[in-house]
Amino acid sequence: MSTNLDCSRSTTQAITSAWQVPLNIPSTPQGRPVIFQAGASAPGRDLAARFADGIYAVAWDFEQALEYRQDVLARAATAGRDPDSVTVMPGLVTYVAPSEAGARELQAELNDLLPVADSLRQLAYFTGQDTSDWDLDGPVPELPPLEEFTGPQGRYATVLRIIETTRPTVRELLGYLATGGGHATFIGTPEHIADEILRWIDRGAADGFNLMPPALPGSLEDLVDLVVPILQDRGRFRRDYTGSTLRDHLGE
């Protein structure tokens, strides 16, 4: 027994000594690495407020995004940091086409590719309901209010919010959850997507967005080719890089 204990102690000492050895690689050009953090819980928000340069946020709609950003920036100020030094980036799913009907068609095409049985099982876990006989192209059956749900409340609250704001069919709800998991989903023309992006930024709900393309590479190419030029024409998206590191451009 004592031999095992001595070996364990020796291993611990070796590991501790290894941690004390300076890293044998040169410093990056930006000095301190950029720290990104993701977390919606109270401890996660506190951690982000104290240390993060950028925060990956989850918000289905503008109101959720605004509440989160105001809260985490207030926590940063309480921690003695400049709130303007923190960049909050909600996740963003986009379906972009020359017309809204075309964008809805893109969404429907991807929804048709969902593994339905697996998606329904996941929805059953999120809602605590037997979803096996739900009509995919019918409305979502009425669900209990949040205060009566005993499972993971954050995800359930998001499901309720999606249903309240979009009135989706079951298939559409499965699609929202599969592609974005409750993150903001913008569907429409390039002008509409650009307007929504700027509305969130100008009204304090976001500093930028963490792109979550529903299909690659097509969805990302659509955003870059159709939406970014509009933002550039409005003077809201860079045309050239002015530095060589992530930190140089994080606040632009």
Summary of the structure (lengths in Angstrom):
residues: 252
radius of gyration: 22.4
end to end distance: 60.1
largest distance: 74.6
contacts: 710
relative contact order: 0.14
helix: 52%
strand: 10%
